[in-house]
Amino acid sequence: MKNFLLILAACFAVASCSQKPGVSDSAKPMIIGMELNFPPFEMKTATGEPSGVSVEMAQAMAKFLGREIKIEDMPFDALIPSLKTGKIDLIISSMTRTEERSKSIDFSDPYLSTGVSILAGKNSGINGVADLDLPGRTVAVKKGTTSHIYATNHFKNAKVLVFDTDGTGVLEVTQGKADAFIYDQMSIFQYYKKNPDTTKAILEPFQKENWAIGVRKGNDALRTDVNRFLTDFKAKKGFDALGEKYLGEDKKAFAEMGFPFYF
């Protein structure tokens, strides 16, 4: 009888240890990775608190799922490695869903459409992507972004400068050290508004993209929950409200220029 009880206890221990990952995770805070250096989507308040479109979206998702969340601020190129190793549970950081990234992580349904555009020097003579990959041209990109990937795959003649922050790439253009900086459409418009005397914005995207939430491979239950939230949030005009709050001026300007808005 004693031996039977020992065997039974061992079986319970094995069963407990072999539970599928995520079964008891609902009681734990979801760790969400963001690079809080991309206003108005991911940024910090004057007191250092997370703020922006993605932060409010994450908070709404937490309420919808009945979960607590914790936001981890980290460099953009550290997000995917951190997700794969389990340091974070989700990536909500204006990340483009690409075929290459989908080989190592899963993605939610897309929630925003944008594209890669050009911030050019005002007197650079650049009018489109065909003017970038030429001998003597210098193009700035941010490390780890789809702009970086595009430049690596397509530019054979231009010199490509890779920076850790988008602000540094923009500075290179304003100071005349680079002919252009390529980045997402909205950011290009924002940087042009700040530097109208030295730059021009070529907003027609030469590569269209969709942003989505990154999920660790195999965590299908969480991905399903995230997609349920995105469907509900869109139906309840949650994205429209965030667009008006953080991007109202841009939304009006894009309408005047004939460009579709992001959400």
N, C-alpha and C positions, 0 to 999 in steps of 0.2 A: 504493500500500500504506500509506504514511504517512497519507494522508488518511482511508483506511478505518479505521485504528487510532484516529485522532482522533475520528471519528464514533462508533465503537464505545464509546470511553471516555465520550463525552458521553451516549450512550444509557444506559450503566450509572449515570452520575451522576443522570440524570433519574429512572431507576427507583428508585434509592436514596432520593431526595428525595420520591418520591411514594408511599412506603409508607403504608399505613393507620395512623392514630394508634393507639398501643397495641400494635402488633406486637412492638416491642422493649422495651416497658415492664416486662416481667416481671423484668428485672434491676434495676429502680429501686425504691426504697421507695415504697409507697403512702402518700400524704399524706392523713390523715384529719382533717377539721375537727370540732371539738367546742367547746362553751362549757363550760369546766371550772368551772361554778358552779351545778351542779344535783345535789347529793347525794341519794341514794347512786348515781346513775347516772353523772354526770360531775363529778369533783371532783379536788382535789389533796391529797396527803399533807402532813404537817407540813414535809417537806423540799422541797415543790413538785413532786413527781412526779405524773403523771396516775394517777387511781385511780377505781374504781367499776365498776358493772355494764357500762356501755358500753365502758369501757377493756378489761376482761377479755374481753368479747365480741370486740372488735377484735383483741386478741392471739390469741384462739383462731382467728379467721378467717385471720390472717396465717399461723399454723401450718398450717391446713388447705390454704391455697392455695400454701404454700411461698414466701411473700413477706415482705419486711421492711416495717415500717410506721413512720411518723412522725406523731405527733399534734400538730396545730396548734391552740392555744387561741385562740379569737376570739369576739367578740360574736355572739349568736344571729342577729341580723338581718344579719350580714355573711357568713353561711355560704353561702346560695344564690348571691349575687354571686361569691363566691370559687370556688365549684364551676363556675359558668358560664364564668368567665375562665381556668380551668385552674390556679388557685393550689392547689387541693386536688383529690383524686380521688374522695373519698367524704365524705358527711356521716353521722356516727353521733352524734347529739346529741338523743335523745328527740324527734325531729321527727315531727309528725303528717303523714301522707300526705293531702293535700287536693286537690280538683279544681283549685283556683287554682294551687297550687304545681306540680302536674303539667303545667301549660302551659309551664313553663320548665325543669323538670328531670324526670328519671325516678326511679322508686322501686323498691326491692326488694319482695318479698313482705312483708306485715306480720309483725312478730315480737312485738308486744305490743298489748293492747287496754285502753283506759282511757276517760276522759271528762272533760268540764269540770264542775267542782263549785264550791261556794261556801264561802268562809270569811267568816262574817258577824259583826258586832259582837254580843256576848252579849245586849244589850238593844235590838237594832236592830228587832226585830219581823219580821225576814226569815225566812221558812220555805221559800222556793223561788224559782225564777227569775221567777215572776210578780210577786214583790214587789220586784224590782230596778228595772225601768224605770218609775219613778214620779217626778213632780216633787218636787224636794227631795232625792232620793237621790244619793249619790256612790259610784261604783263604781271600784275600782282594777284596772288590768290591767298586764301586762308587755308591752312593745313588741315587735311582730313575731310574737307567739304567736297561736294559734288563739283564745284568750280575747280578745285585742285585736281580732281580725277579727270575732268574734261580737258584741262590744260595738258596734263600728262599724256593723255591718249591722242590728242589732236594737234598740239602745237609742236612743230618740228623745227621751225626757223626762229621764232621769237624766244627771247630770254624770259624764263618764268621765275619770279621771286615768290618764295613761300614764307608766309608769316604765321605766327601763332594767333594773332588777333586780326579782325577785319579792320579795326581802326588804324592799325599800322599800314595796312595795304592802301587804305584811302589816303593817308598822309603822304605816301610815296607819290601818289597821283597829284595831290594838291601842291607838292613841292617840285613837281616836274621830274622826279627821279624814275617814275614809271609812266608809261603812256596810258595804261588802263588798269582797272581793277574789275574783276568779274565776280559776281555774287548774286544773291537772290534779288528778284525784281523790287520788292518793297524796300529792302535795305538800300539798294542803289538810289531809289527815289529819295529816301530820307537823307542820304549823304549828299546828294546833289543839292537839296534844299539848304543844307548847312554850308555848302561851298559853291554857290552859283557863279562866283567870279573866276574860279579856276577850273571848274569841271562842267561836263555836260552829261546828261543821263540818256542812254539809248535803251529804252525800256522794253521794246519788243523782245520777248524771250527768244533766244536762239536754241534753248533746250528747255522743254516743259517738264515739270516735276510735280510729285505729290508728296505731302508730308504725312507721316503716320507714326503711331506709337510702337516702339520696339519692345518685343517680348522674347524671353528666353526660349530657345528651341525646345519643343516638347511640352511647354506649359499651355496646353490647348484650353484648359478650363479658364485660365486667367484671360487668355486672348478672346475667348467667347464672351466673358463678362465685359471686357473693354469694348468690344464691338456693340454689345447691347447698350452700353452707356452712350457711345457715339451716336447711335441711331436715335436714342431717346433725346439726347441733348440737341441734336439737329432739329428734330421734330418740334421741340419746345422753343426753338429760336434762340438757343443759348449762344450759338456762334454769332448770330446777328447782333445780340446784345454786347458781346465782347468786341465785335468789330466797331460798333458805334462808340463804345467806351474808350478804346485804345487807338482806333484807326479811322475815326470819323472824317478828319480832314483828308486823309489819303483816299478814302472811299469816294468822296466827292470829286477829288482831283482825277482819280482813275476813270470815273464815269465821264468826266468832261473830255478826257483824252481818248475815250473809246476802248479802254482796257477792262476786261472782266475783273471783278473783285475776287479776293482769295478764297473766301469760304463758300 
